[in-house]
Amino acid sequence: MVREENVKLMTKIAIYEKHKGKTEIPMNEYYKGDYVRVNTLKTIVSASITFATILAIWVLYKLDYLLANVLKMDYKRLAMLIVLIYLVWIIMYWLIARIVYAKRYEDSRSNIIIYNHHLKKLQEEVGKKVMKAKGGMGIGDEFIDF
């Protein structure tokens, strides 16, 4: 016989797994610091690629000016300016990524705790049903047959 409580638990579990669980369950495999570091590193790599792309587009846009003033330009100053802008760009993305991913991890913790509670409760209900079916009594993880 199907128990209504078990059906409600399974429904809650399935809804969570289908929506938020797709991102939050894999997140639970990491410690908070590891999760934040890995995703911050991904963000820094993406930001570096984006910066290089924007720089290349700017060089192409200003190519006429750059070629006309190739002998007059101060390349050391230009390189320092580009490096400075790059460092500001990366630090900005690094800070934002650390804040965002730490908040995401913290927000997901309460949902994961509820999800694990539902799973444990369902497992206990199924365990009771198995014990009754076998005609025994459970003590902890042991099974005693009468």
N, C-alpha and C positions, 0 to 999 in steps of 0.2 A: 504494500500500500504506500502511496506517495504522501509524504508529509508536507504540509503547506509551508512550514518553517524552512525545510530544506530547499523547497522550490524558491522561496523568497531569497534565501542566501545565495543560491546558485544564480538567480537573476541579477542580484546586486554584483556578484563577482563577474559575471559575463559582461554587464554594462561597463563596469570599470575597466576590464581588460580590453574591451572594444574601443573605448574612447581615451581616457587619460592613461590607462595602463600601457598603451603602446610606447609611450615615452618614459613613463615613471618606473615601470618594472625593470627595464634595463639600467636605469639610473641607480636603482637600489643595489646593483652589483658592485658599485664603487664606494669607497669612503668619500666623505665630502671633499676633503683636500685633493684627492686624486681626480675626482670628477671635475672639480673647478680647474685644476691644472691642465688636464687633457683638453677640455673645451676652450680654455684660454689660449692654449698653444694653437689649436685649430683657428681661433679667431685672429691670432697674430700672423699666422701664415696667410690667411685670407686677406688681412689688411695689407700685408707686404705686397702681395700680388696686385691688389687694387692700387696701391700707391705707385708701383712700377708701371701699371697700365696708364694711370692718370699722367704720370711723368712723361711717358712715351707719347701720349696724345698731345700734351703741352709742347713737347719738342717738335712734333710734326706741325702743330699750329704756328709756332714761332720760327719755323725753319728759315724763312726768308730773312728775318732779322738776325738769326744766329749765323747764317752764312755771310751776310753783309758785314757783320762785326766780329768775324772769327779771330782777327788779329788784335782787336781792341779790348776784348773781354778779359776780365780777371777770373780765370778758371778756378783759382784757389778759393776765392770768395764765393763763387757760384756753387762749388762743391760743398763748402761749409754750410751754405744756406740750404741746400738740398738735404744734407745730413741732419741739420737742425729741424727742418720741417718733418723729415721722416721720423725722427725721435719723438717729436711732439705727437705726431700721428699715431705711432705705435703705443706710446704711453697712454694716450687717450683711449684707444681701443682696449688696451690691457686692463685699465681701471674699470671701464664699462663692462667688459666681459666678466671680470672677477665678481663684480656686484650682481650682475644678472644671473650668472650660473650659481652663485651661492644662494641667491634668493629662490631660484627654481628648485634647487636641491632641498632647501628648508621647507618650501611649500609642499613638495611632494612627500615629505616624511609623514605628515599626518594621514595622507591618503594611503600610503603604503602600510602604516600601522593598522588602519581600519581594514584594509584588504587582507592582511595577514591574520587579523582577528577573525574575519569571516571564514577564511580558509581553515583555520584551526577549529572553529566551531563546527563547520561542516564535516571535517575529518572526525571529530569526536562523535557526532551523530551517526556517521557511517560506521564507525568502530562499534558503537553500541548495538547497531542493527546487526552487524556481523556476529557479535557475541551472542545475541539472542538467537540468531539463526543456527549457531553451532551448539546451543544449549549449555553454554558455559558462563563463566563469570570472569571479567577482566580485572586485573590488578596491575596498574601501570601499563607496561608494554607486554606483560606476561599474559598467558591464557591458561586458565585452570579448567579442566574438563571434569564434570561430576558424573 
